[in-house]
Amino acid sequence: MISPVMPTYARAPFEFERGEGSWLIATDGSKFLDFGAGIAVNALGHAHPKLVAALEAQARRVWHVSNLYEIPEQRRLAERLVDVTFADTVFFTNSGAEAMECCIKMARKYWAHKGEPTRNRIITFKDAFHGRTLATISAAGQEKLVDGFGPLLPGFDQVEVDDIEAVKAAIGPETAAIMIEPIQGEGGIRVVPGTYLRALRQLCDEHGLLLILDEIQCGMGRTGALFAHENAGIAPDIMGVAKGIGGGFPLGACLATEEAAAGMVAGTHGSTYGGNPLACAVGNAVVEEIADPEFLDEVKRKAGLLRQRLGALADEHGDIIAEIRGEGLMLGLRLNEGFVNGDFVAAARANGLLTVPAGANVVRILPPLNISDDDLAEGVSRLDTTCRAVKAQSGEAA
Ligand SMILES: *Cc1c(COP(=O)(O)O)cnc(C)c1O
């Protein structure tokens, strides 16, 4: 019999009663160090006093009014984001996929508004992930995402990430935009080199195309920069943000330049919940914390520490760990053939450490950005224990 909750997830049999900082406490009292942060969402850990206070204070004032009216918290959050990014304007959503939908719709509208509605194709990349709506699975095009869900939305041309010539070849008279994650998250913590991002920017400039970045996972301080593209010294025209920006409250955003958003006039796009007072109250508190240069410096410092420790771990366990990759506190352990990332994640959990599997046999390490040095060290120690346990298991199996 089908479970009351539709069985689309392969869940681990754990439920948590509460969280404290970088720790989650299960209903049986056992404690887990959270190196997954709800898939890069709990950027400030669990039960952060400032976020709790922001949500509680807003909950007592007003929860929801709809976008029929002014929402001061939403305006404030938009102003903040405009202040600290390339963007001139922001549309708020409840999730990452909706943020990317807005990016896609905006790119099409941009050209339609300019009188070139046939310019509606978007170049995207293999192994990309942009969400689970029909448009975003069509954009990513991965078999495991699209299987059985056709007909897909037309208008996407997928190319290999490393191949700039393939991008050039894919640009045609109908191309509207290029859309990419600066670091592929679900695809396996694959960093797109700065040189490549700069080359894409240049191609967009030469051909008048819009550059859309999906910073839903790699943005909001994850890499130690507020947004990952800053590391490459470029700016997009349109960008999707979600995950970390709500710190656990469902919130996403589509940021754009004034030029790119030229067609997005009243009535063209909307969302009932998007940017509601509760979400934006929390979003303001999150952005205030994370956009602080001192906070970002701390992320960079901790990232250096973690990278060093993981490097030592990989040296020690070279039989299991093939490579450490990623940037900042968005890191991946790529496992050697013969070891399965899902098994490793389960073994880590048995050792009180939460991690997240990704493509390319990678184990994702995505701790809260405000994790303490001690907790970072503890996590690496638990990874070491996990490697030993995994080795012992594979020895038994052999
Ligand atoms: C998680 C994610 C999304 C989708 O976000 P949802 O909130 O699950 O809709 C899109 N793009 C990237 C890069 C992501 O990591």
The ligand as an ORCA input file, in Angstrom:
! r2SCAN-3c Opt
* xyz 0 1
  C      18.289     22.950     -4.902
  C      18.585     23.553     -6.204
  C      17.560     23.986     -7.063
  C      16.099     23.756     -6.767
  O      15.668     24.334     -5.579
  P      14.280     23.840     -4.930
  O      14.117     24.755     -3.753
  O      14.446     22.412     -4.558
  O      13.222     24.027     -5.940
  C      17.924     24.588     -8.245
  N      19.217     24.757     -8.575
  C      20.216     24.371     -7.778
  C      21.619     24.626     -8.184
  C      19.941     23.742     -6.570
  O      20.935     23.319     -5.800
*
